[in-house]
Amino acid sequence: MLQEVLTRVGSSQPVPSVGAQLGLLAVALLLVVPRPLWRVSRMLVTIVHESGHAVAAVLTGRRLSGIRLHSDTSGLTVSRGRPRGPGMVATLLAGYPAAAVFGVATAAVLGTGRAVAFLWVVLALLALMLLQVRNFYGLLVLLVVGGTLGAATWLLPETYLSWLAHLIAWVMLLAAPRPVVELVATGRHPSSDAGQLARLTAVPERLWQLLFLLVTTAGTVVGAALMLPLAEWYAGWVG
């Protein structure tokens, strides 16, 4: 089994055509825009959001205490360390941009044809996150997401896995700005990442919200350009 996994991870898969990418983009829009399906997609964004907090906390020398995922699609990452200072600021900053950064990084990796390797890396990250979850609902969510992704990675043909990986990238890229838009639309939230950053830095909460919106929107644009190199496609078609 290990040899089979290593073989799959080391293989490369064809990148979907522009037509297939547009189809995957349409599916991703269906998963992100309608509110009933958005609750499912938002939970995936929350997983990445809380992972961003956790990674930033560890990299800045803070001690990770645990992660919680809630049924209303919110989450909470708790770390120990100085209550103020660069480490705490970086930890709070890392949440909202995480989905956009993940989407751009995924788009760059998938362009090399390493879709299966990407999916196995995601599975490994979910397993690490599973060790830090501190509530039953969060545990259940990660088991369902990880189990579904693991089964797909093991059972599906490589072409379908490439489509799945690209669909995940599209969902992250399209979904990244939406929680920020919702945050901006509803006004001030002292307990939000932006609200806490405002207390730590004296920079107004609204400016932190706008910064999150700028970063996530830019990530969507950059990621889409990586996923859909239309200029190259058009040049090849004309030639």
C-alpha positions as CSV (number, residue, x, y, z in Angstrom):
1,M,0.0,0.0,0.0
2,L,2.8,2.4,0.9
3,Q,4.5,1.7,-2.4
4,E,1.2,2.4,-4.2
5,V,0.8,5.7,-2.4
6,L,4.4,6.8,-3.2
7,T,3.9,5.8,-6.9
8,R,0.8,7.9,-7.1
9,V,2.3,10.9,-5.3
10,G,5.3,10.8,-7.6
11,S,3.2,10.7,-10.8
12,S,2.0,13.6,-12.8
13,Q,-1.5,14.2,-14.1
14,P,-2.7,16.2,-17.2
15,V,-3.9,19.7,-16.4
16,P,-7.5,20.2,-17.4
17,S,-8.2,22.0,-20.7
18,V,-9.5,25.6,-20.6
19,G,-12.9,24.3,-21.4
20,A,-12.8,21.8,-18.5
21,Q,-11.5,24.6,-16.2
22,L,-14.4,26.8,-17.1
23,G,-16.7,23.9,-16.3
24,L,-15.0,23.5,-12.9
25,L,-15.3,27.2,-12.4
26,A,-19.0,27.0,-13.0
27,V,-19.4,24.2,-10.5
28,A,-17.3,26.1,-7.9
29,L,-19.6,29.1,-8.4
30,L,-22.6,26.9,-7.6
31,L,-20.9,25.7,-4.4
32,V,-20.0,29.3,-3.3
33,V,-22.9,31.6,-4.3
34,P,-26.2,29.9,-3.3
35,R,-26.6,30.2,0.5
36,P,-27.5,26.5,1.2
37,L,-24.3,25.2,-0.5
38,W,-22.3,28.1,0.8
39,R,-22.7,26.7,4.3
40,V,-20.8,23.6,3.2
41,S,-18.1,25.6,1.3
42,R,-17.8,28.1,4.2
43,M,-16.9,25.2,6.5
44,L,-14.0,24.3,4.2
45,V,-12.9,28.0,4.3
46,T,-13.2,27.9,8.1
47,I,-10.9,24.9,8.2
48,V,-8.3,26.7,6.2
49,H,-8.9,29.9,8.2
50,E,-8.2,28.2,11.5
51,S,-5.2,26.4,10.0
52,G,-3.8,29.8,9.0
53,H,-4.1,31.0,12.6
54,A,-2.5,27.7,13.9
55,V,0.5,27.9,11.4
56,A,1.2,31.5,12.2
57,A,1.0,30.8,15.9
58,V,3.6,28.0,15.7
59,L,5.9,30.0,13.4
60,T,5.9,32.9,15.7
61,G,6.8,30.8,18.8
62,R,3.4,30.6,20.4
63,R,2.1,27.4,21.8
64,L,-1.0,26.0,20.1
65,S,-3.6,25.0,22.6
66,G,-6.4,23.7,20.3
67,I,-8.8,24.4,17.5
68,R,-12.6,24.3,17.5
69,L,-15.0,24.1,14.6
70,H,-18.6,25.0,15.2
71,S,-21.9,24.1,13.5
72,D,-22.5,27.7,12.5
73,T,-19.3,27.5,10.3
74,S,-17.3,29.6,12.7
75,G,-14.1,28.5,14.4
76,L,-11.7,29.3,17.1
77,T,-7.9,28.7,17.4
78,V,-6.4,29.2,20.9
79,S,-2.7,29.7,21.4
80,R,-0.6,30.7,24.4
81,G,2.1,33.3,24.5
82,R,2.4,37.1,24.9
83,P,-1.1,38.7,24.7
84,R,0.4,41.5,22.6
85,G,3.3,42.0,20.2
86,P,4.2,40.8,16.7
87,G,3.4,37.1,17.3
88,M,-0.1,37.8,18.4
89,V,-0.6,40.3,15.5
90,A,0.7,37.8,12.9
91,T,-1.5,35.0,14.3
92,L,-4.6,37.2,14.0
93,L,-3.6,38.4,10.6
94,A,-3.2,34.9,9.2
95,G,-6.9,33.8,9.3
96,Y,-8.8,35.6,6.6
97,P,-6.1,35.6,4.0
98,A,-5.3,31.9,4.5
99,A,-8.0,30.6,2.0
100,A,-6.7,33.0,-0.7
101,V,-3.0,32.1,-0.1
102,F,-4.0,28.4,-0.1
103,G,-5.9,28.9,-3.4
104,V,-3.0,30.7,-5.1
105,A,-0.4,28.1,-3.9
106,T,-2.7,25.3,-5.0
107,A,-3.1,26.9,-8.4
108,A,0.7,27.2,-8.8
109,V,1.2,23.5,-7.8
110,L,-1.5,22.2,-10.0
111,G,0.0,23.9,-13.0
112,T,2.9,21.5,-12.7
113,G,0.6,18.5,-13.0
114,R,1.0,17.3,-9.4
115,A,-2.7,17.1,-8.5
116,V,-2.5,13.7,-6.7
117,A,0.5,14.9,-4.7
118,F,-1.4,18.0,-3.7
119,L,-4.4,15.9,-2.5
120,W,-2.1,13.7,-0.3
121,V,-0.5,16.8,1.2
122,V,-4.0,18.1,2.0
123,L,-4.8,14.8,3.7
124,A,-1.6,15.0,5.8
125,L,-2.5,18.5,6.9
126,L,-6.0,17.5,7.8
127,A,-4.5,14.6,9.9
128,L,-2.2,17.1,11.7
129,M,-5.2,19.4,12.3
130,L,-7.2,16.5,13.7
131,L,-4.6,16.2,16.5
132,Q,-5.4,19.7,17.6
133,V,-9.2,19.7,17.4
134,R,-10.8,20.1,20.8
135,N,-14.5,19.6,20.2
136,F,-16.7,16.8,18.9
137,Y,-18.2,18.7,16.0
138,G,-14.8,19.7,14.7
139,L,-13.6,16.2,15.0
140,L,-16.6,14.9,13.1
141,V,-16.1,17.6,10.3
142,L,-12.5,16.7,9.8
143,L,-13.2,13.0,9.8
144,V,-15.9,13.4,7.1
145,V,-13.8,15.8,5.0
146,G,-10.6,13.7,5.4
147,G,-12.4,10.4,4.9
148,T,-14.2,11.6,1.7
149,L,-11.0,13.1,0.3
150,G,-9.0,10.0,1.2
151,A,-11.5,7.6,-0.4
152,A,-11.6,9.7,-3.6
153,T,-7.8,9.9,-3.7
154,W,-7.5,6.1,-3.4
155,L,-10.4,5.1,-5.7
156,L,-10.8,7.6,-8.5
157,P,-8.8,7.6,-11.7
158,E,-6.0,10.2,-12.0
159,T,-7.9,12.4,-14.5
160,Y,-10.8,12.7,-12.1
161,L,-8.4,13.5,-9.2
162,S,-6.9,16.3,-11.3
163,W,-10.4,17.7,-11.7
164,L,-11.1,17.4,-8.0
165,A,-7.9,19.2,-7.1
166,H,-8.7,22.0,-9.5
167,L,-12.2,22.2,-8.2
168,I,-10.9,22.6,-4.6
169,A,-8.6,25.4,-5.8
170,W,-11.5,27.2,-7.5
171,V,-13.7,26.9,-4.4
172,M,-11.0,28.4,-2.2
173,L,-10.2,31.2,-4.7
174,L,-13.9,32.2,-5.1
175,A,-14.8,31.7,-1.5
176,A,-11.9,33.5,0.1
177,P,-13.4,37.0,-0.2
178,R,-16.9,36.2,0.8
179,P,-16.5,35.9,4.6
180,V,-14.7,39.2,4.5
181,V,-17.5,40.8,2.5
182,E,-20.0,39.5,5.0
183,L,-17.8,40.9,7.8
184,V,-17.5,44.3,6.2
185,A,-21.3,44.4,5.4
186,T,-22.3,43.8,9.0
187,G,-20.1,46.5,10.5
188,R,-17.9,46.3,13.6
189,H,-17.2,43.1,15.5
190,P,-14.9,43.6,18.5
191,S,-14.4,39.9,18.9
192,S,-13.5,39.3,15.2
193,D,-9.9,39.1,14.0
194,A,-10.1,42.7,12.7
195,G,-11.6,43.9,16.0
196,Q,-8.9,42.2,18.0
197,L,-6.2,43.6,15.7
198,A,-7.7,47.1,16.2
199,R,-7.3,46.8,20.0
200,L,-3.7,45.5,19.6
201,T,-2.5,48.1,17.1
202,A,-4.7,51.2,17.4
203,V,-5.4,50.8,13.6
204,P,-9.2,51.1,13.1
205,E,-11.1,47.9,12.6
206,R,-12.5,49.0,9.3
207,L,-9.0,49.4,7.9
208,W,-8.2,45.8,8.9
209,Q,-11.4,44.6,7.2
210,L,-10.5,46.5,4.0
211,L,-7.0,45.0,4.1
212,F,-8.4,41.5,4.4
213,L,-10.8,42.3,1.5
214,L,-7.9,43.6,-0.7
215,V,-5.7,40.6,0.0
216,T,-8.4,38.0,-0.6
217,T,-9.6,39.7,-3.7
218,A,-6.1,40.0,-5.1
219,G,-5.6,36.3,-4.3
220,T,-8.7,35.4,-6.3
221,V,-7.5,37.4,-9.3
222,V,-3.9,36.0,-9.2
223,G,-5.2,32.4,-8.6
224,A,-7.7,32.7,-11.5
225,A,-4.9,33.9,-13.8
226,L,-2.8,30.9,-12.9
227,M,-5.7,28.5,-13.4
228,L,-6.9,30.0,-16.6
229,P,-3.9,31.2,-18.7
230,L,-6.2,32.5,-21.4
231,A,-3.5,34.6,-23.1
232,E,-1.4,31.5,-23.7
233,W,-4.5,29.5,-24.8
234,Y,-5.5,32.3,-27.2
235,A,-2.0,32.6,-28.7
236,G,-1.9,28.9,-29.3
237,W,-5.4,28.9,-30.8
238,V,-4.5,31.8,-33.1
239,G,-1.2,30.2,-34.0
